[in-house]
């Protein structure tokens, strides 16, 4: 019988994270360098505030290119 894998068996270590006030360019560079598509975002206390993805960065760049975002 095959043993069922757990998340810990396939997750990336060490966990790469961002802080809420980090620049999007930093997120993009980290994703490219580490070859990852999602990054946890931490608040000022170190607790999870959200997740930023490559798709988020793509749409943000698209909105800026179209003049729809500041």
Buried (B, 14 or more C-beta within 10 A) or exposed (E): EEEEEEEEEEEEEEEBEBEEEBEBEEBBEBBEEEEEEEBEBBEEEEEEBEEBBBEBBEEBEEEEEEEEEE
